[in-house]
Structure formats: C-alpha cells, structure tokens
Amino acid sequence: MCDNCFTTEIYQFNTYLDFEEFEHLLHPKISHNHIIASPILPLRHSHEAYKCSICHEQWVLSVPENAWRGYFLPLEKAAMFEADIEKQDKESSRSCIIILVIIILFIVAAIIN
C-alpha cells in the first residue's frame, strides 16, 4: 500500500453511496495510471483487479450487489476474506441441516405417538 494507490482497506461498502464515492476516488487513479487493471482473479466475489504502478500491491474490487456489500482489499486479504465467508456459509448450511433433522424427528415422533 502506498499513497499512489490506496492506504486503507474496505471490507464492505455500507451503502451504495459509499461505493459510488469510492469509485470517484478509483477512476482518477486508473486514468492517471497510478493503478492499472490486472487479469480477473479466481475469487468467488471478485469483479475487478488492479495493480499499483509504484508499490505493485494487487487490489481486488468486489462490487456490491443486493445484500452483498462488496469490498476493496489487497489480494491476500481478499482471498482470506472470501475463505472466511465460505467457511461461515458452510457452517450455516450445517446448522440448517441439523435443525431440519431435529424438526423431522419431532414430526416422526408426534406421528408415532
């Protein structure tokens, strides 16, 4: 990170207005070649990737859509952030399955009695 690219990480855009304000900071940096577009990365929620022309930090932008709040993070942190999200999703899925099994057991028990 450097002053040429960005000095702060954004783990989520609280509102779409926040994202639009961020875009007003991003686009001049792109047009002045402070950061350049990189190939899209194989992250689940990534939309755009950039590389700083001075410090060579790679940044990943995830655009907010509906309930997804998006982010703008260095590559390594974006990968960790998405891994954490996947882990939380799997844990949520397991919890739902357990609750569903318990409900089915109660229904079966009620029918038997």
Secondary structure, DSSP 8 states (H G I E B T S, - for coil): --SSS-S--BS--SSHHHHHHHHHHHHHHHHTTSEEEE---S-TT--EEEEETTT--EEEEE--BTTB--EEEEHHHHHHHHHHHHHHHHHHHHHHHHHHHHHHHHHHHHHH-
